[in-house]
Amino acid sequence: MNTFISVTPTPHWANGWFLRVFAAPVLLIDGVERSARWGHPSIVAVDPGDHRVSVGARYRGTRSALGAVDAVIGIPAGVTTGVTATNGILNHQPFVMRVVEA
């Protein structure tokens, strides 16, 4: 059975224009950085069980991810678990992750 996690980083409606121009989303699954784009799901094959997911924003020319927050998400076998991650209205506020149906 195939098991996946689908993570979609979405900027807050009030500052999304700014993040889309000046920052890239940062996605880490179990400490491994993955490719991510604003508003597009990144789908990663995983083993069933708990996985540490982190989402933040990295401004051009910087290494750190602002607003990054970790969550442990349980992934059942044989399904795709969807997660949305949205930053706060202020850039320093952490992302909020929600598990959604994929």
C-alpha distances in whole Angstrom, upper triangle without the diagonal:
4,6,10,14,16,20,23,26,29,33,35,37,40,40,37,39,40,37,36,39,39,36,32,29,28,24,23,20,21,24,23,24,22,24,25,27,29,27,24,21,19,16,14,11,11,10,10,14,17,18,21,22,25,27,30,33,34,38,39,41,39,37,36,34,36,34,31,30,27,24,22,19,16,13,11,7,5,8,11,14,17,20,24,26,30,33,36,39,41,39,39,37,34,31,29,26,24,21,20,18,16
4,7,10,13,16,19,23,26,29,32,34,37,36,33,36,37,33,32,35,36,32,29,26,25,21,20,17,18,21,20,21,19,20,21,23,25,24,21,17,16,12,11,7,8,8,9,13,16,16,19,19,22,23,27,29,31,34,35,37,36,33,33,30,32,31,28,27,24,22,20,17,15,11,10,7,5,7,8,11,14,17,21,23,27,30,33,36,38,36,36,35,31,28,27,23,22,18,18,16,14
4,7,10,13,17,20,23,27,29,31,34,33,31,33,34,31,30,33,33,30,26,23,22,18,17,14,15,18,17,19,17,19,19,21,23,22,19,15,14,10,9,6,6,6,6,10,12,12,15,15,19,20,24,26,28,32,33,35,33,31,30,27,29,28,25,23,21,18,16,13,11,8,7,6,5,5,6,8,11,14,17,20,24,27,30,33,34,33,33,31,28,24,23,19,18,15,15,14,12
4,7,10,13,16,19,23,25,28,31,30,27,30,30,27,26,29,30,26,23,20,18,15,14,12,13,16,15,16,14,15,15,18,19,18,15,12,10,7,5,4,5,8,8,11,12,11,14,13,16,17,20,23,25,28,29,31,30,28,27,24,26,25,22,20,18,16,15,12,11,8,9,9,8,6,5,6,9,11,14,17,20,23,26,30,31,29,30,28,24,21,20,17,16,13,13,12,10
4,6,10,13,16,19,22,24,27,26,24,26,27,24,23,27,27,23,20,17,15,12,12,9,12,15,14,14,12,13,13,15,16,15,13,9,8,6,5,7,7,10,10,11,11,9,11,10,13,13,17,19,22,25,27,29,27,25,24,21,22,21,18,17,15,13,12,9,10,7,10,11,11,8,5,5,6,7,11,13,17,19,23,26,27,26,26,24,21,18,17,13,12,10,11,11,9
4,7,10,13,16,19,21,24,23,21,23,24,21,20,24,24,21,17,14,14,11,12,11,14,16,15,14,11,12,11,12,13,12,9,6,5,4,6,9,10,13,14,15,14,12,13,11,13,12,16,18,20,23,25,27,26,24,23,20,21,20,17,17,16,14,14,12,13,11,13,14,13,10,7,6,5,6,8,11,14,17,21,23,25,24,24,23,20,16,15,12,11,10,10,10,7
4,6,10,13,16,18,21,20,17,20,21,17,17,21,21,17,14,11,11,8,10,10,13,15,14,12,10,10,8,10,10,10,8,5,5,7,8,12,12,16,16,16,15,12,12,9,10,9,12,14,17,20,22,24,23,21,20,16,17,16,14,13,13,12,13,11,13,12,15,17,17,14,10,8,6,5,6,7,11,14,17,20,21,20,21,19,16,12,12,9,10,9,10,11,10
4,6,10,13,15,18,17,14,17,18,15,14,18,18,15,13,10,11,9,12,13,16,17,16,14,12,11,8,8,7,6,5,4,6,9,11,15,16,19,20,20,18,16,15,12,12,9,11,13,16,18,20,23,22,21,20,16,17,15,14,14,15,14,16,14,17,16,19,20,20,17,13,11,8,6,5,6,9,12,15,17,19,18,19,18,15,12,12,9,10,10,10,12,10
4,7,10,12,15,14,11,14,14,11,11,15,15,12,10,7,8,8,12,13,17,17,16,14,12,11,7,7,5,6,7,7,9,12,14,18,18,22,22,22,20,17,15,12,10,7,8,9,12,15,17,20,19,18,17,13,13,12,11,12,13,14,16,16,19,18,21,23,23,20,16,14,11,9,6,5,6,8,12,14,16,14,16,14,12,9,10,9,11,12,13,15,14
4,7,9,12,11,8,11,12,10,10,13,14,12,11,9,11,12,15,17,20,20,20,17,16,14,10,9,5,5,8,10,12,15,17,21,22,25,25,25,23,20,19,15,13,10,10,10,14,15,18,21,20,20,18,15,14,13,13,14,16,16,19,18,21,21,24,26,26,22,19,17,13,11,7,6,5,7,10,12,14,13,15,14,12,9,10,10,11,14,14,16,15
4,6,8,7,5,8,9,7,8,11,12,10,10,9,12,14,17,19,22,22,22,19,18,16,13,10,7,8,11,13,15,18,21,24,25,28,28,28,26,23,21,17,15,11,10,9,12,13,16,19,19,19,17,14,13,11,13,14,17,18,21,21,24,24,27,30,29,26,22,20,17,14,10,8,5,6,8,9,11,10,13,12,11,9,10,12,14,16,17,19,19
4,5,6,5,9,10,9,11,14,14,13,14,12,15,17,20,22,25,25,25,22,21,20,16,14,11,11,14,16,18,21,24,27,28,31,30,30,27,25,23,19,17,14,12,12,15,16,19,22,21,22,20,16,14,12,14,15,18,19,22,22,25,26,29,31,31,28,25,22,18,15,12,10,6,6,6,6,9,9,12,11,11,9,10,13,14,17,17,20,21
4,6,5,8,10,10,11,14,15,15,16,15,18,20,23,25,28,28,28,25,24,22,18,16,12,12,15,18,20,23,26,30,30,33,33,33,30,28,26,23,21,17,16,15,18,18,21,24,23,25,23,20,17,16,18,19,22,23,26,25,28,29,31,34,33,30,26,24,20,18,14,13,9,9,9,8,11,12,15,14,15,13,14,16,17,19,19,22,22
4,6,8,9,10,12,14,15,15,17,16,20,21,25,27,30,29,30,27,26,24,21,18,14,15,18,21,23,26,29,32,33,36,36,35,33,30,28,25,22,19,17,15,18,17,20,23,23,24,22,20,17,16,19,20,23,24,28,28,31,31,34,37,37,33,30,27,24,21,17,15,11,10,9,6,9,10,14,13,15,14,15,18,19,22,22,25,25
4,6,5,7,9,10,11,11,13,14,17,19,22,25,28,27,27,24,23,22,18,16,12,14,17,20,22,25,27,31,32,35,35,34,32,29,26,23,20,17,14,12,14,14,16,20,19,21,19,16,14,13,16,18,22,23,27,27,30,31,34,36,36,33,29,27,23,21,17,14,11,9,9,6,8,8,12,12,14,13,15,17,19,23,23,26,26
4,5,5,6,9,10,10,11,11,15,17,21,23,27,26,25,22,21,19,15,12,9,10,14,16,18,22,25,28,29,33,33,32,30,27,25,22,19,15,13,11,14,13,15,19,19,20,19,16,14,14,16,18,21,22,26,25,29,29,32,34,34,30,27,25,21,18,15,13,10,9,10,9,11,10,14,14,14,13,15,16,18,21,21,23,23
4,6,5,6,9,10,12,13,17,19,23,26,29,28,27,24,22,20,17,14,11,12,15,19,20,24,27,30,32,35,36,36,33,30,28,25,22,18,16,13,15,13,15,19,19,21,20,18,16,17,19,21,24,26,29,29,32,32,35,37,36,33,29,28,24,22,18,16,14,13,13,12,13,12,16,16,18,16,18,20,22,24,24,26,26
4,6,5,6,8,11,12,16,19,22,25,28,27,26,23,22,20,17,14,12,14,17,20,21,25,27,31,32,36,36,36,33,30,28,24,21,17,14,11,12,10,12,16,16,18,18,16,14,15,17,20,23,25,29,29,32,33,36,38,38,34,31,29,25,23,19,17,14,12,13,11,11,10,13,15,16,16,18,20,23,25,26,28,27
4,5,5,5,7,9,12,15,18,22,25,23,22,19,18,16,13,11,9,12,14,17,18,22,24,27,29,32,33,32,30,27,24,20,17,14,11,8,9,8,10,14,14,16,15,12,11,12,14,17,20,22,25,26,29,29,32,34,34,31,27,26,22,19,16,14,12,10,11,11,11,9,12,13,14,13,16,17,20,23,23,26,25
4,6,6,7,9,13,15,19,22,25,24,23,19,18,15,12,9,7,10,12,15,17,20,23,26,28,32,33,33,30,27,25,21,19,15,13,10,11,10,11,15,15,17,17,15,14,15,16,19,22,24,27,26,30,29,32,34,33,30,27,25,22,20,16,15,13,12,14,14,14,12,16,17,17,15,18,19,21,23,23,25,24
4,6,8,11,15,18,21,24,28,26,25,21,20,17,15,12,11,13,16,19,20,23,26,29,31,35,36,36,33,30,28,24,21,18,15,12,11,9,9,13,15,17,17,16,15,17,19,22,24,27,30,30,33,33,36,37,37,34,30,29,25,23,20,18,16,15,17,16,16,14,17,18,19,18,21,22,24,27,27,29,27
4,7,10,13,17,20,23,26,24,23,19,19,17,15,13,12,15,17,20,20,24,25,29,31,34,35,35,32,29,26,23,20,16,13,10,9,6,6,10,11,14,14,13,12,15,16,20,23,25,28,29,32,32,36,37,37,34,31,29,26,23,21,18,16,14,16,16,15,12,14,17,17,17,20,22,24,27,28,30,29
4,7,9,13,16,19,22,20,19,16,15,13,11,10,10,13,15,17,17,21,22,26,27,30,32,31,29,25,23,19,16,13,10,6,5,4,6,9,10,11,11,10,10,12,13,16,19,22,25,25,29,29,32,34,34,31,27,26,23,20,18,15,14,12,14,15,14,11,13,15,15,14,17,19,21,24,25,27,26
4,6,10,13,16,19,18,16,12,12,10,8,7,7,11,12,14,13,17,18,22,23,27,28,28,26,22,20,17,14,11,9,6,5,6,8,11,11,11,11,9,10,12,12,15,17,20,22,23,26,26,29,31,30,28,24,23,20,18,16,13,13,12,15,16,16,13,15,16,15,14,17,17,20,22,22,25,23
4,7,10,13,16,15,14,11,10,8,6,6,6,10,10,11,11,14,16,19,20,24,25,25,22,19,17,13,10,7,6,4,6,9,11,14,12,12,11,8,10,10,10,12,14,16,19,19,22,22,26,27,27,25,21,19,17,14,12,10,10,10,14,16,15,12,14,14,13,11,13,13,16,18,19,21,20
4,7,10,13,11,10,7,7,8,7,9,10,13,13,13,11,14,14,18,18,21,23,22,20,16,14,11,8,5,5,5,6,10,12,14,12,10,9,7,9,10,8,11,12,14,16,17,20,20,24,26,26,24,20,19,17,14,13,11,12,12,15,18,17,14,15,15,13,11,14,13,16,18,19,22,20
4,7,10,9,8,6,5,7,6,9,11,13,12,11,9,11,11,14,15,18,19,19,16,13,11,7,6,5,7,9,10,14,16,17,15,13,12,9,12,12,9,10,10,12,14,14,17,17,20,22,22,20,17,15,14,11,11,10,12,13,16,19,19,17,17,16,14,11,13,12,14,15,17,19,18
4,6,5,5,4,6,9,10,13,15,16,15,13,11,12,11,13,13,15,17,16,14,10,8,6,5,7,9,11,12,16,18,19,17,14,13,11,13,13,10,10,9,11,12,13,15,15,19,20,21,20,17,16,15,13,14,12,15,16,19,22,22,19,19,18,15,13,15,13,16,16,18,20,19
4,5,5,7,7,11,12,15,17,18,16,14,11,11,9,10,9,12,13,13,11,7,6,5,7,9,12,15,16,20,22,23,20,17,16,14,17,16,12,12,9,10,10,10,12,12,16,17,18,17,15,13,13,12,14,13,16,18,21,24,25,22,22,21,17,15,16,13,15,15,17,19,17
4,6,8,10,14,15,19,20,21,20,17,14,14,11,12,10,11,13,12,9,6,5,6,8,12,14,17,18,22,24,24,22,18,17,16,18,18,14,13,10,10,9,10,12,13,16,17,19,18,17,15,16,15,17,16,19,20,23,27,27,24,23,22,19,17,18,16,17,17,20,21,20
4,6,9,13,15,18,20,22,20,18,15,16,13,15,13,15,17,15,13,10,7,8,8,11,13,16,16,20,21,21,19,15,14,13,16,16,12,12,10,12,12,14,16,16,20,21,23,22,20,18,19,17,18,17,20,20,23,26,26,23,22,21,18,17,18,17,19,19,22,24,23
4,6,10,12,16,18,20,19,17,13,14,11,13,12,14,17,17,15,11,10,9,10,12,14,15,15,19,20,20,18,15,15,14,17,18,14,14,13,14,14,15,17,17,20,21,22,21,19,18,18,17,18,17,20,21,24,27,26,24,23,23,20,18,20,18,20,20,22,24,22
4,7,9,13,15,17,16,15,11,13,11,14,14,17,19,19,17,13,12,10,9,10,11,12,12,16,16,17,15,12,12,11,15,16,12,14,13,15,16,16,19,18,22,23,23,22,19,18,18,16,17,15,18,18,22,24,24,21,21,21,18,16,18,17,19,20,22,23,21
4,6,10,13,15,13,11,8,10,9,12,13,16,18,19,18,14,13,11,10,10,12,13,13,16,17,18,17,15,15,13,16,17,14,15,15,16,17,16,19,18,21,21,21,20,17,16,16,14,15,14,17,18,22,24,24,21,22,22,19,17,18,17,19,18,20,21,19
4,7,11,13,10,10,7,10,10,13,15,19,21,22,21,17,16,13,13,11,12,12,12,15,15,17,17,15,16,14,17,17,15,17,17,18,19,19,21,20,23,23,23,21,18,18,16,15,15,15,17,18,21,24,24,21,22,22,20,17,19,17,19,19,20,21,19
4,7,9,7,7,6,9,11,15,16,20,22,22,21,17,16,13,12,10,10,10,11,14,15,17,17,16,16,13,15,15,14,16,16,17,19,18,21,20,23,24,23,21,17,16,14,13,12,11,13,14,18,20,21,18,20,19,17,15,16,15,17,17,18,19,17
4,6,5,8,8,11,14,18,20,23,25,25,24,21,19,16,14,11,12,11,12,13,14,17,17,17,17,14,16,16,15,17,18,19,21,21,23,22,25,26,25,22,19,18,15,14,12,12,13,14,17,19,20,17,19,19,18,15,17,16,17,18,18,19,17
4,6,8,10,14,16,20,22,25,26,26,25,22,20,16,15,11,11,10,12,13,15,18,18,18,18,14,15,15,15,17,18,19,22,21,23,23,26,27,26,23,20,18,15,13,11,10,10,11,14,16,17,15,17,17,16,13,15,14,16,17,17,19,17
4,7,10,13,16,19,21,25,25,26,24,22,21,17,16,13,13,13,15,17,18,22,22,22,21,18,18,17,17,18,19,19,22,20,23,22,24,26,25,21,18,16,13,12,9,10,10,12,15,16,18,17,20,19,17,14,14,14,14,15,14,16,14
4,7,10,13,16,19,22,23,24,23,20,20,16,16,13,15,14,17,18,19,23,22,22,22,18,19,19,18,19,20,20,21,19,21,20,22,23,22,19,15,15,12,11,10,11,12,15,18,20,22,20,22,21,19,16,16,15,15,15,14,15,13
4,6,10,13,15,18,19,20,20,17,17,14,14,12,15,15,18,20,21,24,24,23,22,19,20,19,17,18,18,17,18,16,18,16,19,20,18,15,12,11,9,9,9,10,13,16,19,21,23,21,23,22,19,16,16,13,13,13,12,13,10
4,6,10,12,16,17,19,18,15,15,12,13,12,14,15,17,19,21,23,22,21,20,17,19,19,17,17,17,16,17,15,17,15,18,18,18,15,11,11,10,10,10,12,14,17,20,23,24,22,23,22,20,16,17,14,15,14,14,15,12
4,7,10,13,14,16,16,14,15,13,14,14,17,18,20,23,24,26,25,23,23,20,22,22,19,19,18,17,17,15,15,13,15,15,14,12,9,9,9,10,12,14,17,20,23,26,27,25,26,25,22,19,19,16,16,14,14,13,10
4,6,10,12,14,14,12,13,11,14,14,17,19,21,24,25,26,25,23,23,20,23,22,19,19,17,16,15,14,14,12,14,14,13,12,9,10,11,12,14,15,19,21,25,28,29,27,27,26,23,20,20,17,17,15,16,15,13
4,7,10,12,13,11,14,13,16,17,21,23,24,27,28,30,28,26,26,23,26,25,22,21,19,18,16,14,14,11,12,11,10,10,9,10,12,14,17,18,22,25,28,31,32,30,30,29,26,23,22,19,19,16,17,16,14
4,6,9,10,8,11,12,15,17,21,23,25,28,29,31,29,26,25,23,25,25,21,20,17,16,13,12,11,8,10,9,10,10,10,10,13,14,17,19,22,25,28,31,32,30,30,29,25,22,22,18,18,16,17,17,15
4,6,9,9,12,14,17,20,23,26,28,31,33,34,32,29,28,26,28,27,23,22,19,17,14,12,10,8,9,7,9,11,11,12,15,16,20,21,25,27,30,34,35,33,32,31,27,25,24,20,20,17,19,18,17
4,7,9,12,14,18,20,24,27,29,33,34,36,34,31,29,27,29,27,24,22,18,16,13,10,8,5,5,5,8,9,10,10,14,15,19,21,25,27,30,33,35,33,33,30,27,24,23,19,18,15,17,16,16
4,7,10,12,16,19,23,26,28,32,34,35,33,30,28,26,27,25,22,20,16,13,10,8,5,5,6,8,11,12,12,11,14,15,19,20,24,26,28,32,33,32,31,29,25,23,21,18,17,15,17,17,17
4,7,10,13,16,20,23,26,29,32,33,30,27,25,23,24,22,19,16,12,10,6,5,4,6,9,11,14,14,14,12,14,14,17,18,21,23,25,29,30,29,27,25,21,20,18,15,15,13,16,17,17
4,6,10,13,17,20,22,26,28,29,26,23,21,19,21,19,16,14,10,8,5,5,6,7,11,13,15,14,13,11,13,12,15,15,19,21,23,27,27,26,25,23,19,17,16,13,14,13,16,17,17
4,7,10,14,17,19,23,25,26,23,20,18,16,17,16,12,10,6,6,4,6,9,11,14,16,19,17,16,13,14,12,14,14,17,18,21,24,24,23,21,20,16,14,14,12,14,13,16,19,18
4,7,10,14,16,20,22,23,21,18,16,13,15,13,10,8,6,5,6,7,10,11,15,17,19,17,15,12,12,9,11,10,13,15,18,21,22,20,19,17,13,11,12,9,11,11,14,17,16
4,7,10,13,16,19,20,17,15,13,10,11,10,6,5,4,6,9,10,14,15,19,21,22,20,18,15,14,11,11,9,12,12,15,19,18,16,15,14,11,9,10,9,12,13,16,19,18
4,7,10,13,16,18,16,14,12,8,9,8,5,6,7,9,12,13,16,17,21,23,24,21,18,16,14,10,10,7,9,9,12,16,16,13,13,12,9,7,9,8,12,13,16,19,18
4,7,10,13,15,13,11,9,5,5,5,4,7,9,12,15,16,20,21,25,27,28,25,22,19,17,14,12,9,9,8,11,14,13,10,10,10,8,7,10,11,14,16,19,22,21
4,7,10,12,10,10,8,5,5,7,7,10,13,16,19,20,23,24,28,30,30,28,24,22,19,16,14,11,10,8,11,13,12,9,10,11,10,9,12,14,17,19,21,24,23
4,6,8,6,7,6,5,6,9,9,13,15,18,21,23,26,27,30,32,32,30,27,25,22,19,17,14,14,12,15,16,15,11,12,13,13,13,16,17,21,23,24,27,26
4,6,6,8,8,8,8,11,12,16,19,22,25,26,30,30,34,35,36,33,30,28,25,22,20,17,16,14,16,16,14,11,12,15,15,15,19,20,23,26,27,30,29
4,6,8,10,11,12,15,16,19,22,25,28,29,32,32,36,37,37,35,31,30,27,25,23,20,19,17,19,20,18,14,16,18,19,19,22,23,26,29,30,32,30
4,7,10,11,13,17,17,21,23,26,29,30,34,34,38,39,39,37,34,32,30,27,26,23,22,20,22,22,20,17,17,20,20,21,24,26,29,31,32,35,33
4,6,8,10,14,14,18,20,23,26,28,31,32,35,37,37,35,32,30,28,26,24,21,20,18,20,21,18,15,15,18,17,18,22,23,27,29,31,33,32
4,7,10,13,12,16,17,21,23,25,28,29,33,34,35,33,30,29,27,24,23,20,20,18,20,22,20,16,15,18,17,18,21,22,25,27,29,32,31
4,6,10,9,12,14,18,21,23,26,27,31,33,34,32,29,27,25,22,21,17,18,15,17,19,17,13,12,14,13,14,18,19,23,25,27,30,29
4,7,6,9,12,15,18,20,24,25,28,30,31,29,26,24,22,19,17,14,14,12,14,16,15,11,10,12,10,11,14,15,19,21,24,27,26
4,5,9,12,15,19,21,24,26,30,32,33,30,27,25,22,19,17,13,12,10,11,13,11,8,6,8,8,9,13,15,18,21,23,27,26
4,6,10,13,17,18,22,24,27,30,31,29,25,23,20,17,14,11,10,7,8,11,10,7,6,5,4,6,9,12,15,18,21,24,24
4,7,10,13,15,19,21,24,27,28,26,23,20,18,15,13,10,10,9,11,14,13,11,9,9,6,6,9,10,14,17,19,23,22
4,7,10,13,16,18,22,25,26,24,21,18,17,13,13,9,11,10,12,15,15,13,11,10,6,6,8,8,12,14,18,21,21
4,7,10,13,15,19,22,24,22,20,16,16,13,13,11,13,13,15,19,19,17,15,13,10,9,10,9,12,13,17,20,20
4,6,10,12,16,19,21,19,17,14,13,11,12,11,13,14,16,20,20,19,18,15,12,10,9,8,10,11,14,17,18
4,7,10,13,16,18,17,16,13,13,11,14,13,16,18,20,24,24,23,22,19,16,14,13,10,11,11,15,17,18
4,6,10,13,15,13,12,9,10,9,12,13,16,18,21,24,25,24,23,21,17,15,13,10,10,8,12,13,14
4,6,10,13,11,11,9,11,11,15,16,19,22,24,28,29,28,27,25,21,19,17,13,12,10,13,14,14
4,7,9,8,8,6,10,11,15,16,20,23,25,29,30,29,29,26,23,20,18,15,13,10,12,12,12
4,7,6,8,8,12,14,17,20,23,26,29,32,34,33,32,30,26,24,21,18,16,12,13,13,13
4,6,9,10,13,16,20,22,26,29,32,35,37,35,35,33,29,26,24,21,19,16,16,15,14
4,7,10,13,16,20,23,26,29,32,35,37,36,36,34,30,27,25,22,20,16,16,14,12
4,6,10,13,16,19,23,26,29,32,34,33,33,31,28,24,22,19,17,13,12,10,9
4,6,10,13,16,20,23,26,29,31,30,30,28,25,21,20,16,14,11,10,8,6
4,7,10,13,17,20,23,26,28,27,27,25,22,18,16,12,11,7,7,7,6
4,7,10,13,17,20,23,25,24,25,22,19,16,14,10,8,6,5,6,5
4,7,10,13,16,19,21,20,21,18,15,12,10,7,5,4,6,8,8
4,7,10,13,16,18,17,18,16,13,10,8,6,5,7,7,10,10
4,7,10,13,15,14,15,12,10,6,5,4,7,9,10,14,14
4,7,9,11,11,12,10,8,5,5,7,9,12,13,16,16
4,7,8,7,9,7,6,4,6,9,12,15,16,20,20
4,5,6,8,5,6,6,8,11,13,17,19,22,23
4,7,9,7,10,10,11,15,17,20,21,25,25
4,6,6,9,10,13,16,19,22,24,27,28
4,6,8,9,13,16,19,22,24,27,27
4,6,9,12,16,19,22,24,28,28
4,7,9,13,16,19,22,25,26
4,6,10,13,16,19,22,23
4,6,10,13,15,19,19
4,7,10,13,16,17
4,7,10,13,14
4,6,10,12
4,7,9
4,6
4
